[in-house]
């Protein structure tokens, strides 16, 4: 084995100064893919059997990683064969590469759930996705879906230049709700699902990295596109950059300047290792420049999540979700809470619910409960009292269109979410942010957002101002529904230049 490793090492291509170019990156990826597969063949009799059989291509299902979840379940990467139309559906790929297959997984609680899995035929990601430039888009948590969907749609309009792979890490692991989001956004189902599930930040990040690496090796993607600031974002970016694959970060440069937030750490680190940084507002570009990011990596393109909102707003309104829930439009408040600083400590959560009581006395609070918040709500005496009086209404998590309809019909929104600050700005709904900071300052300077923290007096004063004064908001620059097109235009330019350099 030592001699084999030495021979591989001597054949390793050097990266040199052209680390970021497609030519050198592809050479490194080809070497690592070859080494990875041959190394496994020396260690696994099963792999040798597969390699000598009918299948002569590397298999995701042959090299997939599995791990123990915190709840006792196991998970593994799997290829999805969903029936959702694909841009390569008529490209001549073998029909079996587009077949459908599902497997049943039994959880520790004894419940059976269907999970996408690969068929018995040996099919690789490289076979599924033909095309000159392969863009692998990562989704992990549900807020990622509405950011990736418009970009994937744009990639599909240029099949001669781009092919698209969607990898769902499963960081948000509610399969039913995830499917609702994909359906609402008219987004292709993921090609690969890593089925990671929950865990601590370290466990989740490590699990995503371990499961994503063989998928990326086999896909031989030219670029990994990550969005937002969740653990999947930094995990997949780290894997890609270590394999010499370019990384594009959508929503780059946003800073709360609060490093107690896990998302802030993810944002900072992802930006430092990304090749292309797509920003939503001017403050993000200022932050990146202050951190020493070269100007030619930064691209101000606008807010891609607003693309999804503007595209689907009328479909959402047609649902009439408030009416279906027995609510009068303009006569209720929407509440969302999920930040650890607000919900992890029982005393802090109790004080926050008490601080919201004056608003609840005037408007019922409609609360779609985030999974991490549900137990805290159940243990809260203040929440129980408000619920008994009909002033707090708890809902299960909603699909994308249902939630937009609920938001659009509200009198005011109370939240600790970053994305909701942006959506309310476009919808013209007053937003009180229950945090001491925001990484999206344009929602305050140009939008409808007011930072109130958790102080009862500040919350009540802001509510009284909303009642007295009409809300006025200007749409931030480039929040016009064309952000995905600008992102893909930039990718086309970058890839064209790289192709010319490597020719």
C-alpha positions as CSV (number, residue, x, y, z in Angstrom):
1,X,0.0,0.0,0.0
2,X,2.8,2.4,0.8
3,X,4.3,1.9,-2.7
4,X,0.9,2.5,-4.2
5,X,0.5,5.7,-2.3
6,X,3.9,6.9,-3.3
7,X,3.1,6.3,-7.0
8,X,-0.2,8.2,-6.6
9,X,1.6,11.1,-4.9
10,X,4.2,11.4,-7.7
11,X,1.3,11.7,-10.2
12,X,-0.5,14.5,-8.3
13,X,-0.9,17.5,-10.5
14,X,0.4,20.8,-9.0
15,X,-2.1,23.6,-8.5
16,X,0.3,26.5,-8.8
17,X,-1.0,30.0,-9.2
18,X,-3.9,28.9,-11.3
19,X,-5.7,27.2,-8.4
20,X,-9.0,28.7,-9.3
21,X,-9.0,28.0,-13.0
22,X,-11.2,25.2,-14.3
23,X,-8.3,23.4,-16.1
24,X,-6.2,22.9,-13.0
25,X,-9.2,22.3,-10.8
26,X,-10.5,19.6,-13.1
27,X,-7.1,17.9,-13.2
28,X,-7.0,17.7,-9.4
29,X,-10.5,16.5,-9.2
30,X,-9.8,13.8,-11.8
31,X,-6.8,12.6,-9.9
32,X,-8.6,12.6,-6.6
33,X,-11.6,10.8,-8.1
34,X,-9.3,8.1,-9.6
35,X,-7.3,7.7,-6.3
36,X,-10.5,7.6,-4.2
37,X,-12.0,4.9,-6.3
38,X,-8.8,2.8,-6.5
39,X,-8.1,3.2,-2.8
40,X,-11.5,1.9,-2.0
41,X,-11.0,-1.0,-4.3
42,X,-7.9,-2.1,-2.3
43,X,-9.9,-1.9,1.0
44,X,-13.2,-3.4,0.1
45,X,-14.0,-6.7,-1.3
46,X,-17.5,-5.5,-2.0
47,X,-16.1,-2.6,-4.0
48,X,-13.9,-5.0,-6.0
49,X,-16.9,-7.2,-6.8
50,X,-18.8,-4.2,-8.0
51,X,-15.9,-2.9,-10.1
52,X,-15.5,-6.2,-11.8
53,X,-19.2,-6.7,-12.5
54,X,-21.6,-5.0,-14.9
55,X,-21.0,-1.6,-13.5
56,X,-17.7,0.0,-14.4
57,X,-18.4,3.6,-13.1
58,X,-17.9,4.8,-9.6
59,X,-21.1,4.4,-7.6
60,X,-22.6,6.8,-5.0
61,X,-24.4,3.8,-3.6
62,X,-21.1,1.9,-3.4
63,X,-19.3,4.6,-1.6
64,X,-22.0,6.3,0.4
65,X,-21.3,7.3,4.0
66,X,-23.6,6.3,6.8
67,X,-23.6,7.6,10.4
68,X,-25.4,7.2,13.6
69,X,-27.9,10.0,14.3
70,X,-28.5,11.4,17.8
71,X,-31.9,9.8,17.8
72,X,-30.6,6.3,17.1
73,X,-31.4,6.3,13.4
74,X,-29.0,5.8,10.6
75,X,-28.8,7.8,7.3
76,X,-27.1,7.4,4.0
77,X,-26.8,9.4,0.8
78,X,-29.1,8.3,-1.9
79,X,-29.9,9.1,-5.5
80,X,-33.4,10.3,-6.2
81,X,-35.3,9.1,-9.3
82,X,-38.2,11.4,-8.9
83,X,-40.7,11.7,-11.8
84,X,-40.3,15.5,-11.8
85,X,-39.2,16.6,-15.4
86,X,-35.5,17.3,-15.7
87,X,-33.8,19.5,-18.3
88,X,-31.9,16.4,-19.5
89,X,-35.0,14.3,-19.8
90,X,-34.7,14.1,-23.6
91,X,-31.0,14.3,-23.9
92,X,-30.5,10.7,-24.8
93,X,-29.5,9.5,-21.3
94,X,-30.5,5.8,-20.8
95,X,-34.1,5.5,-19.6
96,X,-33.0,3.7,-16.5
97,X,-31.2,6.8,-15.4
98,X,-34.5,8.5,-15.2
99,X,-36.5,5.7,-13.6
100,X,-38.2,6.1,-10.2
101,X,-37.5,4.0,-7.1
102,X,-38.2,4.6,-3.5
103,X,-37.2,2.6,-0.4
104,X,-38.8,2.4,3.0
105,X,-36.8,3.4,6.1
106,X,-38.0,2.6,9.6
107,X,-37.2,5.1,12.3
108,X,-36.4,4.3,15.9
109,X,-39.9,5.0,16.8
110,X,-41.1,2.2,14.5
111,X,-42.7,4.5,11.9
112,X,-41.9,3.8,8.3
113,X,-41.1,6.6,6.0
114,X,-40.3,6.7,2.3
115,X,-36.9,8.0,1.3
116,X,-35.5,8.5,-2.2
117,X,-33.0,5.9,-2.9
118,X,-31.0,4.6,-5.9
119,X,-32.3,1.7,-8.0
120,X,-30.5,-1.6,-8.2
121,X,-28.9,-0.5,-11.5
122,X,-25.5,1.1,-11.2
123,X,-26.1,4.7,-12.1
124,X,-23.6,7.5,-11.4
125,X,-24.3,11.3,-11.1
126,X,-22.0,11.8,-14.0
127,X,-24.3,9.7,-16.2
128,X,-27.4,11.6,-14.9
129,X,-26.1,15.1,-15.7
130,X,-24.5,15.7,-19.1
131,X,-23.4,19.1,-20.2
132,X,-20.3,21.2,-20.5
133,X,-20.6,23.1,-17.1
134,X,-22.0,21.3,-14.1
135,X,-23.4,23.5,-11.3
136,X,-24.1,21.6,-8.1
137,X,-26.6,23.5,-5.9
138,X,-26.9,22.7,-2.2
139,X,-30.0,23.0,-0.2
140,X,-30.1,22.1,3.5
141,X,-32.6,24.1,5.5
142,X,-36.0,25.1,4.1
143,X,-35.0,28.8,3.7
144,X,-32.5,27.6,1.1
145,X,-35.2,26.3,-1.2
146,X,-36.6,29.6,-2.2
147,X,-33.1,30.9,-2.9
148,X,-32.0,28.0,-5.0
149,X,-35.2,27.5,-7.0
150,X,-34.9,30.7,-9.1
151,X,-31.3,30.0,-9.9
152,X,-32.0,26.4,-11.0
153,X,-34.8,27.7,-13.2
154,X,-32.4,30.1,-14.9
155,X,-29.8,27.4,-15.4
156,X,-32.4,25.2,-17.1
157,X,-33.1,28.0,-19.6
158,X,-29.5,27.5,-20.9
159,X,-29.1,23.7,-21.4
160,X,-26.4,24.2,-24.0
161,X,-24.1,25.8,-21.4
162,X,-25.2,24.5,-18.0
163,X,-26.4,21.3,-16.4
164,X,-27.8,21.3,-12.9
165,X,-27.5,18.9,-9.9
166,X,-29.4,19.5,-6.7
167,X,-28.1,18.0,-3.5
168,X,-30.4,18.1,-0.5
169,X,-28.4,17.5,2.7
170,X,-31.5,16.8,4.8
171,X,-30.5,19.3,7.5
172,X,-34.2,20.1,7.8
173,X,-35.4,16.5,7.9
174,X,-39.2,16.8,7.7
175,X,-39.6,15.0,4.4
176,X,-43.3,15.9,3.9
177,X,-42.7,19.6,4.5
178,X,-39.6,19.6,2.3
179,X,-41.7,18.1,-0.6
180,X,-44.3,20.8,-0.1
181,X,-41.6,23.5,-0.5
182,X,-40.3,21.9,-3.7
183,X,-43.9,21.6,-5.1
184,X,-44.7,25.2,-4.1
185,X,-41.6,26.6,-5.8
186,X,-42.1,24.4,-8.9
187,X,-38.5,23.2,-8.2
188,X,-37.1,19.8,-9.4
189,X,-36.8,17.3,-6.6
190,X,-33.2,16.8,-5.5
191,X,-30.9,14.4,-7.4
192,X,-29.2,13.4,-4.3
193,X,-30.4,13.3,-0.7
194,X,-27.8,13.0,2.1
195,X,-30.4,12.4,4.8
196,X,-28.3,14.0,7.5
197,X,-31.0,15.0,9.9
198,X,-30.5,16.8,13.2
199,X,-27.6,16.9,15.7
200,X,-25.3,19.4,17.3
201,X,-23.5,22.0,15.1
202,X,-20.4,19.9,15.1
203,X,-22.2,16.6,14.4
204,X,-24.3,18.1,11.6
205,X,-21.4,19.9,9.9
206,X,-19.2,16.8,10.0
207,X,-22.0,14.5,8.8
208,X,-22.7,16.8,5.8
209,X,-19.0,16.9,4.9
210,X,-18.5,13.1,5.1
211,X,-21.6,12.4,3.0
212,X,-21.1,15.2,0.5
213,X,-17.5,14.4,-0.4
214,X,-18.1,11.2,-2.4
215,X,-21.1,12.8,-4.1
216,X,-19.0,15.8,-5.2
217,X,-16.1,13.5,-6.3
218,X,-18.4,11.5,-8.5
219,X,-20.4,14.4,-9.9
220,X,-17.2,16.1,-11.1
221,X,-19.0,19.4,-10.9
222,X,-17.4,22.6,-12.1
223,X,-19.0,24.7,-9.4
224,X,-20.7,24.2,-6.0
225,X,-23.3,26.8,-5.3
226,X,-24.2,27.4,-1.7
227,X,-26.7,29.8,-0.3
228,X,-27.4,31.5,3.1
229,X,-25.7,30.7,6.4
230,X,-26.8,27.3,7.6
231,X,-24.4,24.4,8.6
232,X,-24.8,22.8,5.2
233,X,-23.5,26.0,3.6
234,X,-20.1,26.0,5.3
235,X,-19.8,22.2,5.2
236,X,-20.3,21.8,1.5
237,X,-18.1,24.9,0.7
238,X,-15.3,23.4,2.8
239,X,-15.5,20.0,0.9
240,X,-15.5,21.8,-2.4
241,X,-12.6,24.1,-1.9
242,X,-10.5,21.2,-0.5
243,X,-11.2,19.3,-3.7
244,X,-10.3,22.2,-5.9
245,X,-13.9,22.9,-7.0
246,X,-15.0,26.5,-7.3
247,X,-17.5,27.8,-4.8
248,X,-20.2,30.4,-5.3
249,X,-21.9,31.9,-2.2
250,X,-25.3,33.5,-2.6
251,X,-26.1,36.1,0.1
252,X,-22.5,36.7,0.8
253,X,-21.2,39.5,3.0
254,X,-24.2,39.8,5.4
255,X,-22.9,40.5,8.9
256,X,-24.7,40.9,12.3
257,X,-21.3,41.4,14.0
258,X,-22.6,39.0,16.7
259,X,-20.3,36.0,16.8
260,X,-22.5,34.3,19.4
261,X,-24.7,33.4,16.4
262,X,-23.7,30.2,14.7
263,X,-24.9,31.7,11.4
264,X,-22.5,34.5,11.7
265,X,-19.5,32.1,11.9
266,X,-20.9,30.2,8.9
267,X,-21.2,33.4,6.9
268,X,-17.7,34.7,7.6
269,X,-15.9,31.4,6.9
270,X,-17.9,30.6,3.7
271,X,-17.1,34.1,2.3
272,X,-13.4,33.6,3.0
273,X,-13.1,30.4,0.9
274,X,-15.6,31.2,-1.9
275,X,-14.5,32.2,-5.4
276,X,-17.7,34.1,-6.3
277,X,-19.6,36.2,-3.8
278,X,-23.1,37.3,-4.8
279,X,-24.4,40.1,-2.5
280,X,-27.9,41.4,-1.8
281,X,-27.2,44.9,-0.6
282,X,-24.5,47.6,-0.5
283,X,-23.5,46.9,3.1
284,X,-22.6,43.3,2.2
285,X,-20.0,44.5,-0.3
286,X,-18.6,47.0,2.2
287,X,-18.2,44.2,4.7
288,X,-16.4,41.9,2.3
289,X,-14.0,44.7,1.2
290,X,-13.3,45.5,4.9
291,X,-12.4,41.8,5.4
292,X,-10.0,41.8,2.5
293,X,-12.0,40.0,-0.2
294,X,-10.7,41.0,-3.7
295,X,-13.2,43.3,-5.5
296,X,-13.2,41.1,-8.6
297,X,-14.8,38.2,-6.5
298,X,-17.7,40.4,-5.4
299,X,-20.9,40.7,-7.5
300,X,-23.8,42.8,-6.4
301,X,-26.8,41.1,-7.9
302,X,-29.8,41.7,-5.6
303,X,-31.9,39.4,-3.5
304,X,-32.7,36.0,-5.1
305,X,-35.3,35.2,-2.4
306,X,-37.3,38.1,-3.6
307,X,-37.3,36.5,-7.1
308,X,-39.2,33.6,-5.6
309,X,-41.6,36.0,-3.7
310,X,-42.4,38.1,-6.7
311,X,-42.9,35.0,-8.9
312,X,-45.2,33.1,-6.5
313,X,-47.0,36.0,-4.6
314,X,-50.2,35.8,-6.6
315,X,-50.4,32.0,-6.3
316,X,-50.0,32.5,-2.6
317,X,-52.7,35.1,-2.4
318,X,-55.1,32.8,-4.3
319,X,-54.9,30.3,-1.5
320,X,-56.6,32.8,0.9
321,X,-54.8,31.1,3.8
322,X,-56.0,33.7,6.5
323,X,-59.6,33.1,5.6
324,X,-59.1,29.3,5.6
325,X,-57.7,29.6,9.1
326,X,-60.7,31.8,10.2
327,X,-58.6,35.0,10.4
328,X,-59.6,38.4,9.3
329,X,-57.0,40.0,7.0
330,X,-55.2,42.9,8.7
331,X,-56.5,41.9,12.1
332,X,-53.8,39.5,13.3
333,X,-50.1,39.4,13.9
334,X,-47.7,36.7,12.7
335,X,-45.1,35.5,15.2
336,X,-42.0,33.3,14.4
337,X,-39.2,32.4,16.8
338,X,-36.4,30.0,16.4
339,X,-33.1,31.7,17.4
340,X,-31.3,29.9,20.2
341,X,-30.9,33.2,22.0
342,X,-34.7,33.5,22.2
343,X,-35.9,29.9,22.6
344,X,-33.2,27.8,24.2
345,X,-33.5,29.3,27.7
346,X,-36.8,28.9,29.4
347,X,-36.6,32.1,31.4
348,X,-35.7,34.2,28.3
349,X,-38.5,32.7,26.3
350,X,-41.0,33.3,29.1
351,X,-40.0,37.0,29.3
352,X,-40.3,37.4,25.6
353,X,-43.8,36.0,25.5
354,X,-44.8,38.3,28.4
355,X,-43.4,41.2,26.4
356,X,-45.6,40.4,23.5
357,X,-48.7,40.2,25.6
358,X,-49.8,43.9,25.0
359,X,-49.9,43.3,21.3
360,X,-51.7,40.0,21.8
361,X,-54.3,41.8,23.8
362,X,-55.1,43.8,20.7
363,X,-54.3,41.3,17.9
364,X,-54.3,37.5,18.1
365,X,-50.7,36.2,17.6
366,X,-50.6,33.4,14.9
367,X,-47.5,31.3,15.6
368,X,-46.3,28.7,13.1
369,X,-44.1,26.8,15.5
370,X,-40.6,25.9,14.4
371,X,-39.6,22.4,15.4
372,X,-36.9,23.6,17.8
373,X,-39.4,25.9,19.5
374,X,-42.4,23.5,20.1
375,X,-41.2,22.0,23.4
376,X,-40.4,25.5,24.8
377,X,-43.9,26.7,23.9
378,X,-45.5,23.7,25.6
379,X,-43.6,24.4,28.8
380,X,-44.4,28.2,28.9
381,X,-47.1,29.4,31.4
382,X,-47.4,32.7,29.6
383,X,-48.0,31.0,26.2
384,X,-50.6,28.7,27.9
385,X,-52.5,31.7,29.3
386,X,-52.5,33.5,26.0
387,X,-53.6,30.3,24.2
388,X,-56.5,29.8,26.7
389,X,-57.8,33.3,26.0
390,X,-57.5,32.8,22.2
391,X,-54.8,35.4,21.9
392,X,-52.1,32.9,20.8
393,X,-52.8,30.4,18.0
394,X,-50.2,27.7,17.4
395,X,-49.9,26.3,13.9
396,X,-47.8,23.5,12.5
397,X,-45.0,24.6,10.1
398,X,-46.5,25.9,6.9
399,X,-45.6,25.4,3.2
400,X,-44.0,28.3,1.4
401,X,-47.1,29.6,-0.4
402,X,-49.3,29.2,2.8
403,X,-46.8,31.2,4.8
404,X,-46.4,34.0,2.3
405,X,-50.2,34.3,2.2
406,X,-50.3,34.4,6.0
407,X,-47.6,37.0,6.1
408,X,-49.2,39.1,3.4
409,X,-52.5,39.3,5.3
410,X,-51.0,40.3,8.7
411,X,-51.1,43.7,10.4
412,X,-47.6,43.2,11.8
413,X,-45.0,40.5,11.9
414,X,-42.9,39.7,15.0
415,X,-39.8,37.6,14.2
416,X,-36.2,36.7,14.8
417,X,-35.8,35.4,11.2
418,X,-33.5,37.2,8.7
419,X,-35.4,36.2,5.6
420,X,-38.8,37.3,6.9
421,X,-37.3,40.8,7.5
422,X,-36.7,40.9,3.7
423,X,-40.1,39.4,2.7
424,X,-42.0,41.9,4.8
425,X,-40.1,44.8,3.3
426,X,-41.3,43.8,-0.2
427,X,-44.9,43.0,1.0
428,X,-45.1,46.3,2.9
429,X,-45.9,44.6,6.2
430,X,-44.5,46.2,9.4
431,X,-41.8,44.0,11.0
432,X,-40.6,44.1,14.5
433,X,-37.3,42.1,14.8
434,X,-37.0,40.5,18.2
435,X,-33.2,40.6,18.2
436,X,-30.6,43.3,19.1
437,X,-29.1,43.3,15.6
438,X,-29.7,42.4,12.0
439,X,-27.4,41.3,9.2
440,X,-29.8,42.9,6.8
441,X,-29.6,46.6,7.6
442,X,-31.3,47.6,4.3
443,X,-34.6,46.3,5.7
444,X,-34.3,49.0,8.4
445,X,-33.0,51.9,6.3
446,X,-35.2,51.3,3.3
447,X,-37.8,48.7,4.4
448,X,-40.4,48.2,7.1
449,X,-38.1,46.6,9.7
450,X,-37.6,47.9,13.3
451,X,-35.1,46.3,15.6
452,X,-36.7,46.1,19.1
453,X,-34.9,43.3,20.8
454,X,-36.8,41.6,23.7
455,X,-37.4,44.7,25.8
456,X,-41.1,45.1,26.6
457,X,-41.0,48.9,26.4
458,X,-39.3,49.0,23.1
459,X,-41.7,46.4,21.6
460,X,-44.8,48.3,22.9
461,X,-43.5,51.7,21.7
462,X,-42.8,50.3,18.2
463,X,-46.3,48.8,18.1
464,X,-47.9,52.1,19.0
465,X,-45.9,53.9,16.3
466,X,-47.1,51.4,13.7
467,X,-50.7,52.1,14.7
468,X,-50.2,55.9,14.5
469,X,-48.1,56.2,11.4
470,X,-48.5,54.7,8.0
471,X,-45.7,52.4,6.9
472,X,-43.6,53.6,4.0
473,X,-40.9,51.6,2.4
474,X,-38.8,51.8,-0.7
475,X,-37.8,48.7,-2.6
476,X,-34.0,48.1,-2.1
477,X,-31.9,48.3,-5.3
478,X,-32.0,45.2,-7.5
479,X,-34.7,43.5,-5.5
480,X,-36.6,43.3,-8.7
481,X,-37.1,39.6,-9.4
482,X,-34.1,39.4,-11.8
483,X,-31.4,38.4,-9.4
484,X,-31.2,34.8,-10.6
485,X,-30.7,35.9,-14.1
486,X,-27.8,38.2,-13.1
487,X,-26.2,35.3,-11.1
488,X,-26.4,33.0,-14.1
489,X,-25.1,35.7,-16.4
490,X,-22.1,36.1,-14.1
491,X,-21.5,32.3,-14.1
492,X,-21.7,32.3,-17.9
493,X,-19.1,35.0,-18.1
494,X,-16.8,33.4,-15.6
495,X,-17.0,29.9,-17.2
496,X,-16.4,31.4,-20.6
497,X,-13.2,33.2,-19.4
498,X,-12.0,30.0,-17.7
499,X,-12.6,28.0,-20.8
500,X,-10.6,30.4,-22.8
501,X,-7.7,30.3,-20.3
502,X,-7.6,26.5,-20.3
503,X,-7.8,26.2,-24.1
